[in-house]
Amino acid sequence: MKRYSQVKEKVAVVTGASTGIGRATARLLKSHGWRVFPTARNRTDLDLLRGEGFQPVELDLADSDSVDYAAKEVLELSHGVVGAVVNNAGYGQPGALEDLSRSALRKQFETNVLGTIDFTNHFIPGFRSQGAGRIVLVSSVVGRVVIPFMGAYCASKFAIEAVGDEWRMELASGGISVSLVEPGPISTHFRRRTLSEAGRGLELRSSVFAKHYAKELSDEKRTYSRPTDIFRKPPEAVARKILHALEANRPKVRYPVTLAAWLGEFAARFFPARVKDWILTSKVIGREV
């Protein structure tokens, strides 16, 4: 495994830091001596981050102008020296692919994939000039194994996995490390936004899956998965993996988090496709559809 140079300055950008994994990562990095620029979309979250002593930056990955402005602001605040970018921001659009509007699909990819690439590209020239840099992409177990009714989100995370692999090959000669962090069930507010997006981009009433949506979208604790507390971990568990990816001399290519992520990795490599289909459809779809 290649040994990478440590970053010149412990300065990091963490996207999607309003809650959950992003907030936990920003706090952990700060406690380890990093200067952290967390990003968030709304003013309330930005104010909360300022209250914790951060210099937050407003960022909406689905808006190219916001991406350009945010990247320039970070570079100005850091005097052009950034050592790491942690790409955590994103959301999950629920629903069968046949029930999703084109605009809903576009927004999913604009946020989770295109905006992530665009934002990170602003910092790569600086990494090259420094001869070091760390890029972390927060993917998901569903970037390895698809689950029913989350096809748009799964596709975006499969894309992020490919982006990580491609960047790793393209950027290694410049001393730039790229790692993928793959959480499973994490105790965050992720499902709350999943529910809100369902009402915007998903046709609920006329779908053949209407009964399923009514059941699974009834409250934020359900939403297509039923992990018990044994399988769920706090966001700090993900933050610790991210810290390792930023500070280790030999950062890992992939960091599965939670038992579900490890099982997903195993299933992706060794289970026949039909077996995976049978297991997941029997668990998720059931008899009510």
C-alpha positions as CSV (number, residue, x, y, z in Angstrom):
1,M,0.0,0.0,0.0
2,K,1.3,3.4,-0.9
3,R,2.5,5.7,1.8
4,Y,1.1,9.2,1.5
5,S,2.6,12.5,2.7
6,Q,0.8,14.2,5.5
7,V,-1.1,17.3,4.6
8,K,0.9,20.6,4.8
9,E,-1.7,22.3,7.0
10,K,-4.5,20.6,9.0
11,V,-7.3,22.5,7.3
12,A,-10.4,20.6,6.2
13,V,-13.7,21.3,4.5
14,V,-16.6,19.1,5.7
15,T,-19.8,19.3,3.7
16,G,-23.2,18.6,5.1
17,A,-22.2,19.5,8.7
18,S,-25.6,20.7,9.9
19,T,-26.3,17.4,11.8
20,G,-25.3,13.8,12.0
21,I,-22.1,12.5,10.4
22,G,-20.9,15.9,9.2
23,R,-21.4,17.7,12.5
24,A,-19.7,14.8,14.4
25,T,-16.8,14.9,11.9
26,A,-16.3,18.6,12.2
27,R,-16.2,18.4,16.0
28,L,-13.8,15.4,16.0
29,L,-11.4,17.0,13.6
30,K,-11.5,20.3,15.6
31,S,-10.6,18.4,18.7
32,H,-7.6,16.9,16.9
33,G,-6.2,20.2,15.9
34,W,-7.8,20.7,12.5
35,R,-9.1,24.0,11.4
36,V,-12.5,23.0,10.0
37,F,-14.7,24.9,7.5
38,P,-18.1,23.1,7.8
39,T,-20.8,23.7,5.3
40,A,-24.6,23.8,5.6
41,R,-27.5,25.0,3.5
42,N,-29.6,27.1,5.9
43,R,-28.9,30.1,8.1
44,T,-30.1,28.5,11.3
45,D,-27.6,25.6,11.0
46,L,-24.8,28.1,10.0
47,D,-25.5,30.1,13.1
48,L,-25.4,27.0,15.3
49,L,-22.0,26.1,13.8
50,R,-20.7,29.6,14.5
51,G,-21.9,29.2,18.0
52,E,-19.5,26.2,18.3
53,G,-16.6,28.3,17.2
54,F,-16.5,27.2,13.5
55,Q,-16.3,29.4,10.4
56,P,-19.2,27.8,8.4
57,V,-19.8,28.3,4.7
58,E,-23.1,28.2,3.0
59,L,-23.3,25.5,0.4
60,D,-26.0,23.9,-1.7
61,L,-24.5,21.3,-3.9
62,A,-27.5,21.3,-6.3
63,D,-26.7,24.9,-7.2
64,S,-23.6,25.4,-9.3
65,D,-23.3,29.1,-8.4
66,S,-23.4,28.2,-4.7
67,V,-20.7,25.6,-5.3
68,D,-18.4,28.1,-6.9
69,Y,-19.1,30.8,-4.3
70,A,-18.5,28.4,-1.4
71,A,-15.3,27.0,-2.7
72,K,-13.9,30.5,-3.3
73,E,-14.9,31.5,0.2
74,V,-13.1,28.6,1.7
75,L,-10.0,29.3,-0.3
76,E,-10.1,32.9,0.8
77,L,-10.6,32.1,4.4
78,S,-7.8,29.5,4.4
79,H,-5.4,31.7,2.3
80,G,-5.5,29.0,-0.4
81,V,-4.2,26.3,1.8
82,V,-6.6,23.4,2.3
83,G,-5.4,19.9,3.3
84,A,-8.6,17.8,3.0
85,V,-12.1,17.8,1.7
86,V,-14.7,15.5,3.4
87,N,-17.7,15.1,1.1
88,N,-20.5,14.2,3.4
89,A,-23.5,16.2,2.1
90,G,-26.3,14.4,0.4
91,Y,-29.8,13.0,0.8
92,G,-31.9,10.0,-0.2
93,Q,-34.8,10.2,-2.7
94,P,-37.1,7.3,-1.9
95,G,-39.5,5.6,-4.4
96,A,-39.6,3.1,-7.2
97,L,-37.8,4.5,-10.3
98,E,-41.1,4.4,-12.3
99,D,-42.7,6.7,-9.8
100,L,-39.9,9.4,-9.7
101,S,-40.1,12.5,-11.8
102,R,-37.2,13.5,-14.0
103,S,-36.6,16.6,-11.9
104,A,-36.4,14.5,-8.7
105,L,-33.9,12.2,-10.4
106,R,-31.9,15.2,-11.6
107,K,-31.8,16.8,-8.2
108,Q,-30.6,13.5,-6.6
109,F,-27.6,13.4,-8.9
110,E,-27.0,17.1,-8.9
111,T,-26.6,17.0,-5.1
112,N,-25.0,13.6,-4.4
113,V,-22.8,13.3,-7.5
114,L,-22.3,16.3,-9.7
115,G,-22.1,18.9,-7.0
116,T,-19.7,16.7,-5.0
117,I,-17.4,16.4,-8.0
118,D,-17.7,20.1,-8.9
119,F,-17.0,21.3,-5.3
120,T,-14.0,19.0,-4.8
121,N,-12.4,19.9,-8.2
122,H,-11.9,23.4,-6.9
123,F,-9.4,22.1,-4.3
124,I,-7.4,19.5,-6.4
125,P,-5.0,22.1,-8.0
126,G,-4.0,23.2,-4.5
127,F,-3.5,19.6,-3.4
128,R,-1.2,19.1,-6.4
129,S,0.8,22.2,-5.8
130,Q,1.3,21.1,-2.2
131,G,2.2,17.5,-3.1
132,A,-0.4,16.2,-0.7
133,G,-4.1,16.2,0.0
134,R,-6.9,14.0,1.3
135,I,-10.3,13.5,-0.2
136,V,-12.9,11.5,1.6
137,L,-16.2,10.5,0.0
138,V,-19.0,9.4,2.4
139,S,-20.7,6.7,0.4
140,S,-23.0,4.0,1.8
141,V,-23.5,0.3,2.0
142,V,-26.1,0.9,-0.8
143,G,-23.3,2.0,-3.0
144,R,-22.4,-1.7,-3.0
145,V,-25.8,-3.4,-2.7
146,V,-29.1,-2.0,-4.0
147,I,-32.2,-2.0,-1.9
148,P,-35.7,-1.8,-3.4
149,F,-37.5,1.6,-3.5
150,M,-34.3,3.6,-3.0
151,G,-33.0,3.2,-6.6
152,A,-32.1,6.8,-7.2
153,Y,-30.2,7.1,-4.0
154,C,-28.4,3.8,-4.6
155,A,-27.5,4.8,-8.1
156,S,-26.0,8.0,-6.8
157,K,-23.9,6.1,-4.3
158,F,-22.8,3.6,-6.9
159,A,-21.7,6.6,-8.9
160,I,-19.8,8.0,-5.9
161,E,-18.0,4.7,-5.5
162,A,-16.9,4.9,-9.2
163,V,-15.8,8.5,-8.7
164,G,-13.7,7.5,-5.7
165,D,-12.0,4.7,-7.6
166,E,-11.4,7.0,-10.6
167,W,-10.0,9.9,-8.6
168,R,-7.7,7.4,-6.7
169,M,-6.1,6.4,-9.9
170,E,-6.0,9.9,-11.5
171,L,-4.7,11.7,-8.4
172,A,-2.2,9.3,-6.8
173,S,0.8,10.6,-8.7
174,G,0.1,14.0,-7.1
175,G,0.3,12.6,-3.6
176,I,-3.5,12.9,-3.2
177,S,-5.2,10.1,-1.2
178,V,-8.9,9.3,-1.9
179,S,-10.9,7.1,0.5
180,L,-14.5,5.9,0.5
181,V,-16.3,5.7,3.8
182,E,-19.3,3.3,3.7
183,P,-21.7,3.6,6.6
184,G,-24.6,1.3,7.2
185,P,-27.4,2.3,9.6
186,I,-26.3,5.4,11.5
187,S,-28.3,7.3,14.2
188,T,-28.9,10.6,12.3
189,H,-31.7,12.7,10.9
190,F,-31.1,11.3,7.4
191,R,-34.5,9.6,7.3
192,R,-36.3,12.8,8.2
193,R,-35.1,14.4,4.9
194,T,-35.9,11.2,3.1
195,L,-39.5,11.6,4.2
196,S,-39.6,15.2,3.1
197,E,-38.3,14.4,-0.3
198,A,-40.9,11.7,-0.8
199,G,-43.6,14.3,-0.8
200,R,-41.8,16.4,-3.4
201,G,-40.6,14.0,-6.1
202,L,-42.6,10.9,-5.6
203,E,-46.0,10.0,-7.0
204,L,-47.7,8.3,-4.1
205,R,-51.4,7.8,-4.7
206,S,-51.5,6.4,-8.3
207,S,-48.5,4.0,-7.9
208,V,-48.9,0.3,-7.8
209,F,-46.8,0.5,-4.7
210,A,-49.1,3.0,-2.9
211,K,-49.8,0.6,0.0
212,H,-46.1,0.0,0.5
213,Y,-45.4,3.8,0.5
214,A,-48.2,4.4,3.0
215,K,-46.7,1.9,5.4
216,E,-43.0,2.7,5.0
217,L,-43.3,6.4,4.9
218,S,-45.6,6.6,7.8
219,D,-42.8,7.7,10.2
220,E,-39.1,8.5,10.1
221,K,-38.1,5.4,12.0
222,R,-39.2,3.0,9.2
223,T,-38.3,4.2,5.7
224,Y,-37.3,0.9,4.1
225,S,-35.0,-0.5,6.8
226,R,-35.5,-1.9,10.2
227,P,-32.1,-2.1,11.8
228,T,-32.1,-2.8,15.5
229,D,-29.9,-0.9,17.9
230,I,-27.4,-3.8,17.7
231,F,-26.7,-2.9,14.0
232,R,-26.9,0.9,14.3
233,K,-24.0,3.1,15.3
234,P,-23.7,6.7,16.2
235,P,-22.3,9.3,13.7
236,E,-19.1,9.5,15.8
237,A,-18.2,6.0,14.6
238,V,-18.1,7.3,11.0
239,A,-16.2,10.4,12.1
240,R,-13.5,8.2,13.6
241,K,-13.0,6.4,10.2
242,I,-12.9,9.8,8.5
243,L,-10.2,11.0,10.9
244,H,-8.1,7.9,10.1
245,A,-8.5,8.5,6.4
246,L,-7.2,12.1,6.9
247,E,-4.3,11.4,9.2
248,A,-3.0,7.9,8.5
249,N,0.2,7.4,6.5
250,R,-1.5,4.6,4.7
251,P,-5.2,5.5,4.5
252,K,-7.5,2.7,3.4
253,V,-9.3,2.7,0.1
254,R,-12.6,1.8,1.8
255,Y,-13.9,2.0,5.3
256,P,-17.1,0.0,6.0
257,V,-18.9,1.2,9.1
258,T,-21.4,-1.1,11.0
259,L,-22.0,-4.8,10.6
260,A,-24.5,-4.1,7.8
261,A,-21.8,-2.4,5.7
262,W,-19.4,-5.3,6.2
263,L,-22.2,-7.7,5.2
264,G,-23.0,-5.6,2.2
265,E,-19.4,-5.7,1.1
266,F,-19.4,-9.5,1.4
267,A,-22.7,-9.9,-0.4
268,A,-21.5,-7.6,-3.2
269,R,-18.5,-9.7,-3.8
270,F,-19.7,-13.3,-3.2
271,F,-23.5,-13.5,-3.5
272,P,-25.1,-14.3,-6.9
273,A,-27.3,-11.5,-8.1
274,R,-30.5,-13.6,-8.0
275,V,-29.8,-14.6,-4.3
276,K,-29.4,-10.9,-3.4
277,D,-32.6,-10.0,-5.2
278,W,-34.5,-12.7,-3.4
279,I,-33.2,-11.7,0.0
280,L,-33.8,-8.0,-0.4
281,T,-37.2,-8.1,-2.1
282,S,-38.6,-10.6,0.4
283,K,-37.5,-8.4,3.3
284,V,-38.5,-5.1,1.8
285,I,-41.4,-5.6,-0.5
286,G,-43.2,-8.3,1.3
287,R,-46.8,-9.4,0.5
288,E,-48.5,-6.0,0.7
289,V,-47.6,-4.9,-2.8
